[in-house]
Amino acid sequence: MRAAVFHDAGDVRLEHVPDPTPAAGEVVVRVLRSGMCGTDLGEWTKGPRTFPVRTPHPVTGHHGPMIPGHELVGEVVETVPGSGWETGRLVASGAGVSCGTCDRCREGRTNLCRRYYTLGLNTHGGMAELVSVPMSTLRPVPDGLGLDAAGLAQPMAVGLHAARRAGVRPGDTVVLIGAGAIGTFVLAGLRDLVDCDVVVVDFAGRRLERAARTGATTTVAAGDDGDAAVAEAVGPGGADVVIEASGALGMVGRAQAMVRPGGRILQVGLPSGPQEIDLHALVMREVTLETTLAHVCGDDLSPAMEILARTGLATELLDSVRPLSDLAGQLDRMASGGLDGKVLFDPTMEPEIDTRSSDT
């Protein structure tokens, strides 16, 4: 089959590789859409060391060239009797694989499983014509949900999980810092969960315009007057909840200045380096600082697709659908800041093939 194979920083090649052989509990999926995100960008720019995921696969020990892709939707083409998954079924994968038996899994926090691994990061993922997928990560694509919208299911689930973690209550005032893709998914999750006012902060331009169309109560352009505009929007007491979804350095401190005493800060974005936190101010104002990671497949993936089916979010966020041969170019585009939305890849498009073969 054809697959994009990640070898090292800046080195992704389109190659012929063996078809996958499913292990126990897995089915083979023909990939129809596969997305890329900031985690893939970190691997592309700095190599497999920017996120605590490129450890050897806990079962196979795989730790070599990897087929990326952890945002995937496709068609079941190979299964086993009694699996419950018939061939031809359209499915989305949550990509994060949990054991189901450890203490974190028993608590329902499968994203923190002690044996957690991720397709496309610890083992081969969806930037290929075929992928072997653990059945536990699969959910059916609802009738009427198009492939392009379904291709956003996994990041939408991440946004929904973050919205749950924020602990927003009806009537709260929320400040959401960052209106990129993940911020937009968080906004959609908030709008689905609770009736609240959401003030979205980002630089003036397309992102803020999109936020206004997708549920922001108020938008504020970041800049010299940004903090004053936020204070005016939320009132003198401060926001009940501040969600930091940009990952930009220094934004945690800005969030502290925006939240009310007794309020909550949720860190969603992954900063590129250490950040200073004024713990004295947090303690004296009894502010709760929370974080969020990935999603809980059993709780978030199907509801994420329901949100996508009910809204026009895919139309707002989808930049384009490309062949696998364009993966490196689109990662470069993301690295340069030239991408505001989501790019999906269709492995059925005819790509150029690297004449070198791979034994991955």
FENTALIN-V553030 format. One record per pair of residues at least 24 apart in sequence whose C-alpha atoms are under 6 Angstrom apart, sorted by the first residue. I is the first residue (numbers start at 1). J is the second residue. If there is no record, write none. Layout:
i: [I:I]
j: [J:J]
This chain:
i: [2:2:3:3:4:4:5:5:6:6:6:7:8:9:9:9:9:10:14:14:15:15:15:16:17:20:22:25:25:26:26:26:27:27:27:27:28:28:28:28:28:29:29:29:29:29:29:30:30:30:30:31:31:31:32:32:32:33:33:33:33:33:33:34:34:34:34:34:35:35:54:54:57:66:67:67:67:68:68:68:69:69:69:69:70:70:70:70:71:72:72:73:90:91:91:91:92:92:93:93:94:94:94:95:95:110:111:128:129:145:149:153:153:156:156:157:157:157:157:158:158:159:159:160:160:161:162:163:163:166:170:170:170:171:172:172:173:173:173:174:174:174:174:175:175:175:176:176:176:177:177:177:178:178:178:179:181:183:241:244:245:247:261:262:262:263:264:264:265:266:266:267:268:317:317:318:319:321:323:325]
j: [128:129:127:128:67:127:66:67:65:66:67:65:47:44:45:46:47:44:353:354:353:354:357:357:358:132:132:134:135:133:134:135:78:79:132:133:76:77:78:131:132:74:75:76:77:130:131:74:75:129:130:74:129:130:73:74:346:72:73:151:344:345:346:71:72:126:344:345:71:344:121:122:122:124:120:124:125:120:125:127:120:125:126:127:95:119:120:125:154:126:151:151:141:139:140:141:138:139:137:138:137:154:297:119:137:296:296:347:347:309:314:304:305:185:304:295:300:301:304:294:295:185:186:186:189:295:292:189:190:266:194:195:196:196:196:240:197:239:240:198:239:241:242:199:200:242:200:242:243:201:244:245:202:245:246:207:341:245:265:268:269:271:285:286:287:287:288:289:289:290:291:291:292:341:342:342:343:345:349:351]
